[in-house]
Amino acid sequence: MKVLILVIVALSAVGVVAQDFDEAIEQVGMLYAREYTRPLIDAFGINQNSALFTTASVPVSKIQFSFGLKMMNTQLNDSDQQFDTYQNVTLDESYGVNEGDDGYGESGAIWMHGPTVFGDTEEAGELVAYYLGLPVASQQTIAGVIETKNIPMVIPEFTIGGVAGLRGVFRWLPEIDGGDIGKIGYSGFGVQYGVNNLFASILPVDIMVGFFKQSLTIGDSADAEATSYHVAASREFGPLTGYAGYAYESSAVDISYTMVDLEDKSETQVNFAADGVQTSRTTFGATLNFLLKLNAEVSFGERTNYSGGLLFGF
């Protein structure tokens, strides 16, 4: 129960951010929201695909299980805290160009710049519309929700293995209704196979291949999914197990919200999907097996991720 409370408290803190995030993007259109949410989309996917194993050893006929917490933290770059981009568009009210204004209904460009969701919380961004190279409209947009380069997650995990060289990994939380915060829910499952079981002779290291798929909902606007195909090798040194792995992964987030015009209170439904930036990673880690399993790892891809776990079992 204490473990569940810890996770709920951790995700509720994320939920408070989610509430502010929902309120922020309701003020901007799809093109701006895509740039604004980019680091959030990337961090969600990287965290979900982290800390998927602590060893490559999977026995054939010895039942093993564990349960506990996995903790992940994706480290963003400085460039993830702000954006600056031009895009060609057809100028209309979405960009502050009204009927009768120069360039209305014509091809033009917009310049969008400002903090992302994880950027400056005091300084708002800006959207400027251009027609024939000249500015014809400008809008103040939104500030960041929380200024940070570290995006953490805490997730409960249960594993069971030892049948035909297979191990199942499960992550799950019931959907939490946070009222104004919105819903927070998480689930994931995976399977891992010990390659050593195919060989009569003992290999110098344990080798494992695995697959994992999971989904995460935060707030009323974002639904994230992530998938990982991975291979890992490990070797035991007494109570310490060293391991390394490589993964091919993917992630995507669906964003859905209602944009509200602050002047005339009109509403426009906005829906879009975006893929996470990271498609592969290399992981190095170690697990200490002494009454419980304590592990720490670092993975390198498009972003650096630090993860760890505290697991009980045998």
HELIX and SHEET records of a PDB file:
HELIX    1   1 LYS A    2  ILE A   25  1                                  24    
HELIX    2   2 MET A   30  GLN A   48  1                                  19    
HELIX    3   3 ASP A   78  GLN A   81  5                                   4    
HELIX    4   4 GLU A   93  TYR A   95  5                                   3    
HELIX    5   5 GLY A  179  ILE A  181  5                                   3    
HELIX    6   6 VAL A  195  LEU A  198  5                                   4    
SHEET    1   A11 GLU A 267  ASP A 275  0                                        
SHEET    2   A11 LEU A 240  VAL A 260 -1                                        
SHEET    3   A11 ALA A 222  PHE A 237 -1                                        
SHEET    4   A11 ASP A 206  ILE A 218 -1                                        
SHEET    5   A11 LYS A 183  GLY A 194 -1                                        
SHEET    6   A11 LEU A 166  ASP A 177 -1                                        
SHEET    7   A11 ASN A 150  VAL A 163 -1                                        
SHEET    8   A11 GLN A  64  GLN A  75 -1                                        
SHEET    9   A11 THR A 304  GLY A 313 -1                                        
SHEET   10   A11 LYS A 293  PHE A 300 -1                                        
SHEET   11   A11 SER A 280  ASN A 289 -1                                        
SHEET    1   B 4 GLN A  82  THR A  90  0                                        
SHEET    2   B 4 SER A 107  PRO A 115 -1                                        
SHEET    3   B 4 GLU A 126  TYR A 131 -1                                        
SHEET    4   B 4 LEU A 134  GLN A 140 -1                                        
END                                                                             
